[in-house]
Amino acid sequence: MSALPHDLMSALDGALTRFPRQTLARSVDRLIQHYREGAPPAQPILNSDVDVAAYACYRMPATYAAVRSVFDQVITVAPGFWPRTQIDVGGGTGADVWAAADAWSSLTDITVLEQSAPAVALGRRLVEAASAAPVRQSSWTRAAIDTTADSPAADLVTLSYVLGELPERRRAETVRWLSRSTGMLVIIEPGTPAGYERIVAARDLLRDLGLRLVAPCPHEDVCPIPRGRDWCHFSTRLPRSATHRYLKDGALSFEDEKFSYVVASPHDWRRAAGRVLRHPQKPKGQVALRLCSDDGKIADVTVSRRQGTRYRAARDVRWGGEWPPADDDLIDID
Ligand SMILES: C[S@@+](CC[C@H](N)C(=O)[O-])C[C@H]1O[C@@H](n2cnc3c(N)ncnc32)[C@H](O)[C@@H]1O
């Protein structure tokens, strides 16, 4: 489970006490409606204090969990990547900066660019309570994406759950703008067919512009997922707070956030030899994995108990993880 850090959780609880629960609940309903429609909004969705508070309560824990889980995959393939600077574009209430600081203790300089004034105000208020100095000292600028300005220059550039809010004609232009930003570029979208389409378009464009794909793809060929019938996405589980349960009318104490993503860099990093595309199936004595492989194809692989250490390693692998593992030679010695 990927929970919000304690300092963020208590800052968020404090910020939410300003609003009656029923008012927040009405805002959550409105936001859910907006996000379900899926069309780029005619005007910013987060344009009032209460809508931003509702977003922070019902979406930020999930976007935090998705971003944090993508960062884990980056750490796996690029253990030598120690970013000092981060720019988070369309940062909302700051999920990505909290997640980045949790993933990389090397960060010293964090900047958030966000068009919504109330989101910037709440984001700033939340970071005041951060125990990590780079988060506390992060710089927040109210700004809309301007692709005629210099590209964000940082070791880590993040754009999570933003592409879908941009008009279609501005998405490629925004990805091109980000591609010139010399750092590790992380783009995340909801794990829906439409979110995947935006990610695969960004992936192909970044590759065509000369960036190297870092994750999740094990190769740079055409994405082998059969379009229209399936979509590449992953999932992370997060706990729901009592307020969250009340606002979303949910009884479960957890939820699964589905997301699609691409990470690209101007530099070469190791890529996974294969990426697990589904929850592994575990019939007795076996682990069945559907993989995206480094030969550009989808492969179904079964690891059986007879394979000893390899089987034990396969039992631990998760949807979204890599298989075979990086230290596969060691496993084969068994
Ligand atoms: C769904 S929220 C995601 C926020 C945050 N990145 C996260 O993952 O929780 C989308 C954010 O992108 C911002 N956004 C949308 N279009 C933008 C633009 N053209 N320039 C700057 N920010 C933008 C919105 O105001 C909103 O805060």
The ligand as a Gaussian input file, in Angstrom:
#p B3LYP/6-31G(d) Opt

LIG

0 1
 C       -5.710000      16.440000     -12.511000
 S       -4.728000      17.734000     -11.903000
 C       -3.176000      16.917000     -11.573000
 C       -2.404000      17.624000     -10.515000
 C       -1.126000      16.898000     -10.090000
 N       -0.159000      16.865000     -11.139000
 C       -1.447000      15.524000      -9.596000
 O       -1.028000      14.547000     -10.235000
 O       -2.128000      15.392000      -8.556000
 C       -4.310000      18.615000     -13.364000
 C       -3.586000      19.890000     -13.029000
 O       -3.030000      20.437000     -14.221000
 C       -3.242000      21.833000     -14.189000
 N       -3.228000      22.311000     -15.573000
 C       -4.080000      21.974000     -16.564000
 N       -3.765000      22.653000     -17.682000
 C       -2.703000      23.439000     -17.374000
 C       -1.951000      24.392000     -18.104000
 N       -2.234000      24.661000     -19.375000
 N       -0.934000      25.023000     -17.479000
 C       -0.643000      24.751000     -16.169000
 N       -1.340000      23.875000     -15.417000
 C       -2.347000      23.222000     -16.016000
 C       -4.605000      21.966000     -13.537000
 O       -4.859000      23.269000     -13.049000
 C       -4.521000      20.930000     -12.448000
 O       -3.980000      21.439000     -11.275000

